[in-house]
Amino acid sequence: MTPRGSREPLCRMYDVALLDLDGVVYRGEEPVPGAAEAIAAARAAGMRFAFVTNNAARTPAAVAARLAEVGVPAGADDVVTAAQAAATLLRTLVPAGARVLVTGGEGLRVATAEAGFAVVASADDAPAAVVQGYAPDLAYADLAETALAVRAGAVWVASNLDATIPTARGELPGNGALVALVAHATGRRPDASAGKPERALHDEAVRRSGAVRPLVVGDRLDTDIEGANRVGCDSLLVLTGVTDAAALLAAPPERRPTYVARDLGALLVPYPPDDGLDELRLDLR
């Protein structure tokens, strides 16, 4: 992807912003300054938003409630999670109504059940598939059941492979780390992963939002931006989360965004044309 400019505001060039959450709209428990105001102004200009997250632990309704807490009105239908994308992936891998062992939070259990599968909690139930996602209260017993089912030959789908999750205390082990534990114990790798940068979550977001010309917006090069590039979608990197200027300048081609800005205010103004990554104005807006 080659960085470029726009002579009109991005909120008028794209119909839907596929917006990441942590590091873009909020950071842990705190809202990103100016994010709610920028989203409201872009909506007033005609842009729609789908809030797209690799977090499979929460239901869309719970995510929408969290957004409301930071001043961003949203309904459950505005939220797209890796749990929903994982459930859609399962439909292509195992028969309808099959038993699925769910290792993860309520969001993953609800999405799997809504997709028509029989949710089970034990490898003794001979599940046809395992879907694994992060939840803060996962225990050794949960991972043990996962390993038993995977070793027995169940189809294995990961909600995402993020090595870490950001918290107020720092980076903590994410679902990718838990998946690696099961992989090490079983000698297998997941048959599929749904979350960014894989295309399953992007496709789910486009389908649910009805986007015709989407813009992926995020703060991570390895998930948001690489995921957008894999599907040929334009992207905006905001510097309110994980990625800093040094990481951006060192990014390989597959992780270079279309646009870069300090925050979501970039949606509201023309984006100055640029000749390449080396000339990006990292102090914009």
N, C-alpha and C positions, 0 to 999 in steps of 0.2 A: 504494500500500500504506500502511495506517495502522498505526503501531506500537501494540502492545497488550500485555497481560499474560497470565500463566498462573498459575492457583492450584495447579497441580501441576508437578513437574519436567518439563522438556521431554523428557527421555529416556523418559517414560511417555506423553506425548501423541503422539509420532511414532514410527513403527515403524523407519524407516531415516533416518540422517543422511547426506546426500550431501555429503561433506566435501572441501573444497578442501585442498591440501597446503601449498604454500609460503606462509608467512605465517600458517598456522593450526596445522600440526603441526610444521613446522620452518622455519627461516629460513636459507637457504643450506645450510651444512654443520651448523648447530647446531640442536638440538631446541628448540621453544618450551617454556619452563618450565611444567611441570604438564600439558602436553597428553596425554602418554602415560597418566598417571594418571587423567585425566578420561575418556579413551576407555575405559580398562579398567573404571572404575566404571560408566559408562553401559552398557557391554556386560553387566556383571553384573546391571544392572537390567532388561535385556531389549532394549535398543536395538541394532539392527544398523547397520553402517557400510559405505558404499561410498565409496571414495577416488577422487574425480573430479577430473581434471586436464586443463587445456588443453595441457599439455606433450605433444607427439606424438613426441618424440625417443626416449623409452625404451619398452621393452615393459612390459606389466603385471607380468611376473615381475621385471624390474629395479626397477620402482617398489616392489613388495612387499619386495624385498631392502633398498631404501633405508629403508622404513618400519621394518623390523626393526632397522636400525642405530640408530634413535632410540627404540627401546623399544615399538614398536607392531606386534604380530604381525598379519600379513596374508598372504593367499594371492593369487596372480595373479587369481583369480576375484573378489576383493574390489576390484580396481582397474578403473576405467573411464577411458579416455583419449580425447582428441580424435581420435587416429588411428583408433580403432575407430569412432567416430561418423562420421568422414570416409569410411571404407570402406562403412559402411551407406548414407550419402548417395550414394556412387557407384553403388550397386546400383539406385537410382531414376533414374539419369541416363544410364547406358550399359549395353549388353547384358552378360549374364553371360559371363565369360571374356575380356572385352575387354582389349586392351593398355593399360596405364596407366603413364605416366611418373611415377615417384616422386622428388620432390625433398625430401629430409629424412633423418631418422635411421632407425635400425633399427626403432624402434617403428612408424613409418609403413610401412616396407617389409613388415614381418611382418603388420600388420593388413590391408594391401591384398592380400597373397598369400592370407591366411586367408579373405578374402571371395571368393576364387575368380578373381581377376584375374591376368593375366599381367604381371608387373612388368618394365618396361624402363627403360633408363637414357639413351636417346638419342631425340631428336626424329626421327632418321632411321628409327626403327622405326614411324613413323606411328601414334602412340598415339591412342586414342579419347578419352582423358582425361589430365589432369595433376592430381596431388594434391600440394600444396605445404605443407611444414611446416618448422619450425625445426630445425636441428642445429648444434652449435658448430663443426663442421668443414666446413660448406658452403663451396664455392669459387665463383669467378666462372664457371667452366665449367659448374657445375650450374645456375646461374641463366640462363646463356646457353641451355642446352638447354630449360629451362622456357619462356623467352621465344619460342624458335623454335616449340615445339609450340603454345603459346597463340596465336601469330600465325597458325599454320596452321589454327586453328579447333578445336582440342581443347577438350572440356569442361574447365573449370578449377575445382577445388575447393580451398579453403584449409582447413587443419586448424583455424586460428583467425586472428584479426586483431589480436592483442595488439601494440600498438606497442612495448612494452618487456618485458624479463624482468628480475626482480630478481636481483641477485648481491651477494656480499659487498663488491664494489667500487662498487656502485651500479646504476642502471638502464641496461641495455644494449639495443641494438636487438633487437626480437622479430620474430616471423613477420610481423606486420602491416607492419613496415618493409620486409621483404624482398618481400612481396607488392606493396607500393607501388612498389618498384623495377621489378618486372616490368610492373606496370600502366602506369607512366610510359613504359616502353620499347615497349609494344604498343598502348596506347590502349584496353585492355580492363580490365574489373573481373572478379573471380572470379564464376562463376555461382552459387556457394554457399560458405558457411563453416560449419564444424561446431561449433567451440568456443563456450564461453560468451562473450557472452550469447545466442547463437543457441540455438534449442530442441533442435537435433539431439543435442547431448551430454547434455542433461537427459533426453531421451526414451531415449537409450541407457542411461543410468544407472538409470532407473526400470525399464526392461525387464530389464536384467541382474540387478538387485538384487531384483526382485519387490516393490518398495516399494508400499504402499497409501496411506500418509500420510507422505510424505517431508518432511524439513526440510533445506533447503539451508543449508550453513554455510560462510562464507567471510570474507575480509578485504578484498575489493575491491568497491566500489560498481558499477563499470562492467562487471564480468563476472559475479561471483557473484550480487549482489543484483538487478541489472537482469535477469539471466537468469531468476532465480526469479520476478520480477514478471511477466515476459512470459508465463510459463506458468501463472500464478496459484498458485504454490507459496509456502508460508510460508518465511521465511528468518531466520537469525541472523547478524548481523555481529559478528565479534570484532575487538578493537582491538589485535591482536598482529602485524599486518602493515602493509599499505600505508595504509589509511584511518585518519585521525586525527579528533579531535572536530570540528575546524573544517570538514573536508571533509564530515563527516556532516551537520552543521547546515546546510550550504549545498546539500545534495543535492536535486535536483528530485524530484517525486513518484515517477517511475518508478525511482528508485534508493534509495528509502527501505525499510529492512528492517522485518520484523515485530518482531524483537527485537534488542537491542544489549547486549553485555556485554564485559567486559575480556578474557575468555579462555574456553576450553572448559569451565571449571568451571560455567558457566551452564547446562549441560545437566543438572546434578544437583540443582538447587534450584528452588523456585517462582520465577517471574519477576514482580516487582511490577507490578500494573496501572498504566497510564500514560494520561494524557489527550492526548498528541500528541508530535510530534517536539521541540517546544520544551522539554518537560519531561523528556526522556530523562535518566536518571541515568547519565551517562557514566563515573562512577567505581565502578559496581557491580562487585563481585567481582573 
